Amino acid sequence: MGNENSKTTNQTATGWPQLLTVREAHTLLRISKWKLYDLIRTHLLETVRIGRRRFIPVEGYRAYVERLRQRESFA
């Protein structure tokens, strides 16, 4: 069998999964599910589809948060 200490293939080196579900993303951002879908619809948040399911890449989540931080620093 494999090494029990190795990370799973769906996690980054930091221990975060590579893809967040809609529920995980809106919980982490502390916004409603509907606001998250609005961000997706307006292409402010990157997503990928696997079959009928939609996921938010962790890199897309982090990029969105960074854009918010930069916008706040200029305000």
N, C-alpha and C positions, 0 to 999 in steps of 0.2 A: 504494500500500500504506500501512499504518498506520505511525505513529511507532514506531521500534524501542525507544525509551527509555520508552515508556508501559508501566505495569504491566498484567499480564494481568487479565482480569475476575474471576478466581477468587482474587485476592490482595488483602489489606487494604493500607492505606497503609504499614504496617510491613514489608511483604514476606511476611507469613504468609499462607497460604491461608485462605480464609474457612471452609472445612470440612476437618476432619482425618479421615483414615481411622482405623479401629480400630487398625491397626498403628502409625500415627503417634502416636496418642494414648497407647497403652500404653507406647510407647517414650519419649515425652516425660515421662510420669509415672513412668517406671521401675518399672512394676508389670506383673504378668502379664496376658496377654490375658483370662484367666478372671476376674481381679479387676476388670478394666475392665468386663466383661460384668455382673459382680455390681453394680457402681456404676450401670450403666445400668438393670438390672432393678429396683433399689431407688429409682430416680429421683433419685439423687444427682448424676448427670451428665446434662446435657441432650443429646439426640440428635435428628437428623432422618433421615428415610428418603427415598431417591430410588430408586424401583423396589424392588428387593430389597436394596439396599445401605444400610447404616447409617453415618452420619457424625456427628462431634461438632463443633458450631460452635466456632470459636476463642473466642467470647465465653463459651460454656458451660464450656470448658476453663479459661479464666481465672477465671471465677466460682467454680468448684470449688476451684481452688488458693487463691483469696482466702479462701474459707470455712475451708479448712484452716489458713491463716495466722492468721485471727482466732481460731479455736478454740484454737490453740497459745498465742496471746498471753493468753488468759484462763485457761489451765491453770496 
